[in-house]
């Protein structure tokens, strides 16, 4: 079981990285407010507490790479594409939506990005795309999953195929310690590292909320996948700072306090209060304006 993230001092963060992390955070918080106000239907799964991971990852990807996301994928998309208006339009079913409003929060297809709400579904597809990249030599496939997804058989079928056939596949595991409402230690025997070892798949783990540390640990693994045309698994220890979906959080007060203490936002606010305050004001205003703009649009003809 991954222990709590304890970061004494963070390394200086670039304005671009911190701005993107804050933009994703306020986008997610805006969605939760819209649900509370009854202005948004269906469901959504925010990535609060995990925003630094896709920001670290995306800087290492090339335009040729494919990205496969999951149900908690808004941050994956916004770290890859600076198109919050189009994503919000998709979630709210408005004009200008990424998929005409039919994909909603979980099922997004845009350029070389694909997300799904079905746990483990993306990995076999990612293997196929990675094999195409192996033939053409123009990129890799990157797939995000959570620790709970390791209970799906498709994960192991995908790793087996990827290792046997030499697929340049990077699997990014956002290990947030809980699968909806089930603690990881209650549903995952052994470790993710041990399961990767069973297939001979290279695995690296990082326990840090520092975006520079996460990116630095991941960079050699990305280079390995590109150079060797082999799969690899990168496991990042994170805390889910928000509910599973809109408001269904079954954790105890102590567990919620631990998650809040391990949230990257708390660490950055502590170490860089002025920088966070200045950029947060900008990003909060940007997201508020985006919400106003998108909700003023007519519904998509497909919605």
Secondary structure by P-SEA (a helix, b strand, c coil): ccccccccccccccaaaaaaaaaaaaaaaaaaaaaaaccccbbbbbbcccaaaaaaaaaaccccbbbbbccccaaaaaaacccaaaaaaaaaccccccccccccccbbbcccbbbbcccccaaaaaaaaaaaaaaaccbbbbbbbcccccccaaaaaaaaaaaaaccbbbbbbccccccccccccccccccaaaaaaaacbbbbbbbcccaaaaaaaaaaaaaaaaaccbbbbbbbbbbcccccccccccccaaaaaaaaaacaaaaaaaccaaaaaaaaaaaaaaaaaaaaaaaaccccccc
